[in-house]
Amino acid sequence: MHGVQRSTNKMPTKKNKSEDMRPEYDFSKGVRGKYAKRYAKGTNVVLLDRDVAKRFKDSEAVNKALRGLLEAAKAIDKPAGKKKTA
């Protein structure tokens, strides 16, 4: 993979509870795994190379560009003057 740095630490060190979280982080009303099924069902994570990622501000921009590319490819694949029959 491009641009991926791996840690040399095999196991994270155990910290005191007071060091784990900042006081402003409040997960007291959090629900573990609330979105896990939805994430596993409909997510496809793709890592972009750094030069490509610089061109897109967010996933919406990437999806818009890819949809445009798919539409262009679809238009090229259809021979001119021929219609598909069912």
Long-range contacts (C-beta under 8 A, 24 or more apart in sequence): 1-47, 2-47, 2-49, 2-50, 3-49, 3-50, 4-47
